[in-house]
């Protein structure tokens, strides 16, 4: 995946059935390229955030951030004192980022908060004005749950579109990079044209299913074996 020309890859420890040991191996693989490694941590907890950064992630995506206080908690775990509470000892992060890693980490590590709850939609300005929040990332399926509509991934429901537009507008107001997950190139193009700057298209499992289905479709070209 890292050799396919992506700008960044996300190791998903929230939904991807990946534990910390798996994540380290994946980050090592990503480091064979210039692709930026991100990790979606399982929860807004300082421990896994700091672990992911020490392992070499250059940004964390923090799920289900609903208030300014929760945003500040995520930021603090990403920053060394005096800007935060991140503990010294970057382990592989130092090997990946260089001997002066700690001197620059606060300015280079991306703290990305996920906007995907009804409460977050009510607190957009508070969340996105939190110092140190670099990007906001819409989780479209959980956002659909928050709106009481079907979680289809790419979603054409006008209520979903309005909520996504509200997140985008709030990001632009506060100078935060707007991001969103998509399931198709069409929706990716649409959101990029709208002004989203961080667009994740699909996932490795979806890519594999698509390729496998294409191969399996060739079965219809093979004649059925003769009988009798």
Beta strands, then each sheet from edge to edge (+ up, - down):
strand 1: 8-12
strand 2: 36-41
strand 3: 59-62
strand 4: 110-115
strand 5: 135-138
strand 6: 177-182
strand 7: 198-201
sheet 1: 1+ 2+ 3+ 4+ 5+ 6+ 7+
end
